[in-house]
Amino acid sequence: MKYLLRSLSYTLLMLILISLISFAAMHAAPNSFMGGELNPNMTPENIAQLKAIYGLDKPLLQQYGDWVVNLSQFNFGISFVSGHDVNEVIVERLPVTLWMNIIALIVTFAVSMWMGIYAALHYEHKGDYAITQISLISFAMPSYYLALVLMMVLSVTLGWFPIAGLHSLEPPEGIGYYLDMAWHLSLPILVMVFVGIGSLALYIRSLTLEILKSDYIYFARARGIEEKTIIRYYILPNLLPPIVTMMGLSLPGLIGGSVILESIFGIEGMGQLFYLSAMSRDYPVIMGILMMSAFLTLIGNQIADAVLLKLNPFVKR
């Protein structure tokens, strides 16, 4: 209970600090939605009226206080651009981004685990060299460049995948509706997986090589234990703590990790919403997405710490 209370207090304190810094940064940014920079047709009277409607005519400290009160009630405010509730705008776009990033995250970790362990078990052999080269290419490959290349080859030239969007012009009904969506999301997920496996596979390879140098591995092999058993009972348990930590730190990417790809593929998700809101200075939407990302980051860290305590009870609380 003491550990839980300390964790919750830390999370609450960090959320307050993040909200304060983010709020100050938003209002310190050049140009604004209410100014004439983005809409030259707005008169000073229109600007004053809009500021009064959205409460932007109040002192900055009072604006922050009102925003925190609304935030405590899970109310992110009203979008400047659409005039809709920010909660509704986020909830509308959140499922697509979550599904796309969760699938990509699971596949990335699964493929990286296999590649890293296989490369370490075949150290300085052809398999190790091949996986290392693929990982280096993946690590150096910009996601936007790979997306454009695959779009040209697989979509334009071969016609295997749609170029953009979430659905066909006439989407089917029933199960076909979701299969059509999966077909449209296949190429973005493929790009996310390939770009993500590089550094993770090299990291797992390095960790596995250190584990293979341990005395208990030598004794296990000397006793004639099969390789599958060594992987299952000796390598994987020692890989889990750092992998769990990395998965916890990957949670924020579930919301804002696909900004570029969603913009390239025309997917109406959270990443595209964040980009468009930043371009139009839609502060309520930006702050809503930032706070959700911060919350996921902190909760991910707490979940990772709790799982690590379960895996290794001797870790200091």
Stockholm file with secondary structure:
# STOCKHOLM 1.0

chainA/1-317         MKYLLRSLSYTLLMLILISLISFAAMHAAPNSFMGGELNPNMTPENIAQLKAIYGLDKPLLQQYGDWVVNLSQFNFGISFVSGHDVNEVIVERLPVTLWMNIIALIVTFAVSMWMGIYAALHYEHKGDYAITQISLISFAMPSYYLALVLMMVLSVTLGWFPIAGLHSLEPPEGIGYYLDMAWHLSLPILVMVFVGIGSLALYIRSLTLEILKSDYIYFARARGIEEKTIIRYYILPNLLPPIVTMMGLSLPGLIGGSVILESIFGIEGMGQLFYLSAMSRDYPVIMGILMMSAFLTLIGNQIADAVLLKLNPFVKR
#=GR chainA/1-317 SS CHHHHHHHHHHHHHHHHHHHHHHHHHHHSSSCTTSTTTCTTCCHHHHHHHHHHHTTTSCHHHHHHHHHHHHHTTCCCBCTTTCSBHHHHHHHHHHHHHHHHHHHHHHHHHHHHHHHHHHHHTTTSHHHHHHHHHHHHHHHCCHHHHHHHHIIIIIIISCCSCSSSSSCSSCCSTHHHHHHHHHHHHHHHHHHHHHHHHHHHHHHHHHHHHHHTSHHHHHHHHTTCCHHHHIIIIIHHHHHHHHHHHHHHTTTHHHHTTHHHHHHHTCCSHHHHHHHHHHHTCHHHHHHHHHHHHHHHHHHHHHHHHHHHHHCTTSCC
#=GC SS_cons         CHHHHHHHHHHHHHHHHHHHHHHHHHHHSSSCTTSTTTCTTCCHHHHHHHHHHHTTTSCHHHHHHHHHHHHHTTCCCBCTTTCSBHHHHHHHHHHHHHHHHHHHHHHHHHHHHHHHHHHHHTTTSHHHHHHHHHHHHHHHCCHHHHHHHHIIIIIIISCCSCSSSSSCSSCCSTHHHHHHHHHHHHHHHHHHHHHHHHHHHHHHHHHHHHHHTSHHHHHHHHTTCCHHHHIIIIIHHHHHHHHHHHHHHTTTHHHHTTHHHHHHHTCCSHHHHHHHHHHHTCHHHHHHHHHHHHHHHHHHHHHHHHHHHHHCTTSCC
//
